[in-house]
Amino acid sequence: MYSDTAPIRRREVHRRLSTLVTDLEEQARHLALGSDGPDEAVATVLDRAAQSAFDRGAIEAAVELAARASEATFQGNVDGLHQRRIAEAEHCLRAADSARARAVVDAALAVAGPGNPRAEARFYRARLHMFGVDWRMAGTVLRESLGEAEDPVLQARIELALAQLLSITREDVREAIVRARATARLAERIGRDDILGEALGLQAKHEMLLGEGMTEGLIERALALQPALRHLWVSQWPIDYLAAIREWSDDLVGARAGFEEVCRLAAERGDEASREWTLWRLAHVECLSGAWTEALRHLDDGYAMAVEGGRNENQAIYLATRALVEAHLGRVAEAREAGQRALDMAAGGDAAVVRREALRALGFLELSLGRPGEAHRYLGPLTAD
């Protein structure tokens, strides 16, 4: 009956239904289906509905509603269209749909004017590079974005992303601390507790990396601000940084509990990106603990997510860690195969962490087999780096 009804009649019915339903997301969908072309009022309702869907953990619904909001925006409303494309890209990233996010960001960047709009679009392009483990390009684009940003909130977000990037690559931990502290000062000045909470967590994490121990009050302050970070990926919350610090201080029980909590919260919120990343980190903790079967289970789950999402770079990091676990289990052929596949996948891009993990695993394997020369062939380049 629906398909046989004339489009104009269907739109009338949807508009009528939008006045009868009480659920915001249902109302927004009916308004979108009842519209004949762009409508700013409808786009505004779709914005609210997308945020509502995200807040309840329905990430795919948030992506759909955000896309409809972009479609409902007049092409002449350049600022509104830009902001809605950026919101859509954010939801795509949270859904771990990097291909769709890239298309949306490219569309935003194509029409973005100079200053904040272009800086923000570049910031999201850099985040995609980070998500794709193309970290050298991510750093370049972030610095370009920072040079053009005028809004202090955007400047703080870019500084924070640079600190995160330096944390991942471990290229310059001291610069990471400098940027985390700069972000914290800026966040305090503009009253952004969400940015401040993450900056404090990063600062504490980096100071631990430099062997300075737990800075008094930093993590406690960050944890107190965690409610303000609810709109971010769970892997950006202070509990995640605390779990990492516990791993580095050999509190493997505490690290496991922390990462398991991050995975649980990510699953509840539909935060696939955080869950995929954290399963790898949880596998690493299980490997250090000697729970190799558990480590493989986490690796299998995370690898399947990376395959489903078409993220070759994440598949590579899972293979590299799998090589290390297989080596601990004495499965020589399996360890060599996984490690070599990881190296092959990393060869075409800037995947320093993948390369480091794979070489470490293969070097450990050869050393365990009493082949120091072969071990040096893998581990030597790491000392040179």
C-alpha positions, -999 to +999 in steps of 0.1 A: +000+000+000+028+024+009+047+018-024+015+022-044+006+055-027+016+087-046+046+105-032+027+136-023+002+116-003+030+097+015+046+130+025+012+142+039+009+110+060+044+114+074+038+150+083+006+140+101+024+112+119+052+136+130+025+155+150+013+123+167+044+104+178+062+115+210+096+099+205+120+126+191+138+102+167+105+089+153+093+125+149+125+135+131+123+106+107+086+114+098+095+150+093+123+141+070+102+117+050+074+143+049+096+171+035+098+180-002+132+195-003+155+212+022+138+226+054+159+243+081+133+235+108+134+198+099+172+198+098+172+213+134+150+185+147+171+159+129+202+174+147+186+169+181+174+134+172+209+124+160+224+135+194+196+117+212+204+085+193+241+089+201+233+095+238+214+062+241+242+043+223+224+039+189+254+050+168+241+037+135+208+056+140+228+087+149+247+084+116+214+080+096+198+110+113+229+132+109+230+123+072+193+133+069+200+166+086+227+174+060+203+165+032+176+188+048+200+218+048+198+244+020+230+244-001+231+282+004+234+278+042+272+271+039+279+274+077+250+251+086+258+226+059+294+225+071+285+220+107+261+192+099+286+174+077+311+176+105+285+162+129+278+134+104+316+127+101+319+125+139+291+099+142+306+079+113+340+079+131+322+067+163+306+039+143+340+029+130+328+036+094+360+053+083+351+051+045+318+069+050+335+094+073+362+101+047+336+108+020+317+132+043+349+150+054+360+154+018+326+169+009+330+194+039+366+202+029+356+209-007+334+238+003+350+250+035+361+286+036+393+298+051+398+301+088+378+279+112+357+260+087+387+247+067+407+242+099+379+221+114+375+200+082+413+195+082+411+185+118+387+157+109+408+147+080+437+143+104+416+122+128+409+099+099+446+096+092+451+088+129+424+062+128+441+048+097+475+046+113+489+071+088+504+091+116+530+111+098+503+126+075+480+130+106+507+152+123+512+173+091+475+180+087+470+187+124+497+213+123+482+229+092+448+229+109+463+245+141+479+273+120+445+283+105+422+278+135+409+310+151+384+296+176+400+287+210+379+256+214+390+243+181+426+252+189+423+232+222+409+202+204+438+203+178+464+206+205+448+177+223+449+156+191+486+164+186+493+153+222+473+121+215+493+114+183+526+119+201+514+095+228+506+068+202+538+072+182+561+078+212+582+100+190+586+128+214+570+123+248+583+156+262+565+175+234+534+155+242+536+167+278+541+203+266+511+201+244+489+183+270+498+211+295+491+238+269+457+222+262+449+220+299+456+257+304+435+267+273+407+244+284+406+260+319+406+294+303+376+287+280+357+265+306+358+232+287+359+205+313+357+177+287+389+189+270+405+195+304+397+161+317+414+144+287+444+167+287+450+159+324+448+122+317+473+125+288+496+146+310+496+120+337+502+092+312+532+109+296+548+118+329+546+081+337+562+072+304+592+095+314+595+077+347+583+106+368+556+084+384+521+094+392+519+132+394+500+141+426+463+149+418+464+147+380+445+115+376+422+123+404+413+156+388+408+139+355+385+112+369+365+139+387+358+155+353+349+123+335+311+130+335+319+159+311+335+135+286+304+114+280+302+126+244+337+114+236+349+080+227+352+058+258+389+053+249+393+090+255+380+089+291+404+091+321+396+055+331+414+045+299+445+065+307+445+051+342+444+015+328+474+023+306+493+037+336+486+006+356+499-016+328+531+003+326+535+001+364+530-037+363+496-036+379+483-060+354+452-069+374+442-033+376+450-027+339+429-057+329+400-045+350+403-010+336+404-021+299+375-046+305+355-017+319+363+004+288+352-024+265+320-029+285+311+008+284+320+010+247+297-020+239+269-004+259+273+029+240+278+014+205+313+028+205+328+003+181+360+023+175+369+023+212+360-013+216+381-024+186+411-005+198+407-016+235+405-053+226+440-051+212+453-034+244+435-059+265+451-087+246+485-072+252+478-071+290+467-108+289+499-117+270+520-100+297+500-119+323+506-152+307+469-157+299+476-165+262+443-182+254+424-152+267+448-129+246+439-149+215+402-146+222+404-108+223+426-108+192+401-129+173+372-106+183+391-074+175+405-087+142+370-097+131+358-061+137+387-047+117+380-071+088+343-062+089+352-025+088+378-029+061+405-014+082+437-030+070+459-010+094+440-023+124+441-058+110+479-054+108+483-044+145+462-074+155+484-097+135+516-083+150+503-089+185+491-123+175+526-132+164+538-123+199+512-145+216+517-174+192+555-172+200+547-174+237+526-205+230+555-221+210+536-221+177+566-212+155+550-214+121+519-195+132+539-168+148+561-163+118+531-162+095+513-136+115+543-115+120+553-115+083+517-107+073+517-077+096+550-065+082+537-069+046+506-049+055+527-022+071+551-018+043+529+004+022+522+031+048+534+049+078+525+022+104+554+025+128+536+009+157+527-021+135+563-025+124+576-022+159+552-048+173+558-072+145+596-069+147+595-073+184+574-105+182+596-121+155+628-111+173+614-126+205+605-158+186+640-162+172+657-155+205+635-181+221+646-206+195+683-199+203+690-180+171+706-147+182+717-137+147+682-140+134+668-122+164+692-093+158+680-091+122+646-082+136+655-063+168+684-044+155+664-019+135+643-011+166+675+000+185+684+021+155+650+038+156 
